[in-house]
């Protein structure tokens, strides 16, 4: 399997934004982005049947070799935003995000 695609993973810092007098600035609540190599495919009909109502016709499956943190807020691929439905990690080091396209 080739990991020739790239996606942007966006995390949001869960701490509330507040002023830190020691640092002299506002801290917390910022968005963290990470661009990583991956393999992206559409969700097959068989996978959609297994996961039931979680996936729809615009879903993608994103496979990584590198470890990823839980708590990914959005995935950007080819200019479109996707919302993660489930994140799975396997013992072989493969990590998978199943995501639905965000409709505005």
N, C-alpha and C positions, 0 to 999 in steps of 0.2 A: 504494500500500500504506500502510495506516495503522499507526502505531506507538503504539497506544492501550493496550497491555498494559505491565505493569511486572514485572520480575523482580529478585531479589536475587542478585548474584554474590558468592560467598565464595572468598577466597584465603587460604591459610595461608602465613605467613612461613616460608621454608625454613631459615632460620638456627636453630641450636640455641639454646635458652633458656639464658642465662648471666648472671652478675652483672657489670655494668660499673662498676668503681670510680670512673671519672670522672663518670658520671651519678648514681651512688649508688642504682641500682635494677636490677631484672632487665630484660633486653632480649631480643628475638627470640622466635620461636615463636608470635606472636599471630595471631589471625584478623582479616582485613580484609574488610569488607562494602561493597558498592556497589550501590545501587538505580538502575536505569536503564530508560528507555522502550524498548520493543521490540515486535515482532510475533511472536506465538506461535501455531503451528499444530501439528496432529498430523502424524506422518510418514505419507506416502502409501504405498500398497502398492508403487507403482513405485519409490519411493525405497528402501523396505525391500529390494526385489529387487536394486537396484543395489549397495547397501552390504552385502548378504549378511547374515551373522550378527551384525553390529554393532548393528543396531536391532531392537526387538521391538514388540509391539502397544501398549505404554505409552510409546513414545518421543515426544518433542516436537522441533520445529525452532524455534529462537529466532533471529530476524533483528534486527540492530542497524544503525543508521547510524553511531554513534560507534565509534571504534576500541576494541577490547578486548585485554587482554593474554592471552597463552597462559598456561596454568597455573591456570585456573579449577578449583577443587576441587569445588564443588557449585553448583547453580542451584536456587533456591527459586521456585516458581510456584504460586499458589493454595494455599499451605499444604503442598505436596508437595515433596520433595527429588528432584532429578535429578542424575545423574552424567554429565558430558560424555564423549562418545565421540570426536568429532572437532570441531575448530575450523577454519573456513575463512575466509580474507580475500580479497576480490575487489578488482580495481583500481578499480571504481566507488565504493569506500568501504563497500560492504555487507559485513558480517561475520555469519557464521552459526555457531551451536553446535548440533550434533546431540547430544541427551542422552537417556539411558534413566532411567526411574523407579527409585528406590532402593526395594527391597522389604525390609522389616525382618524 
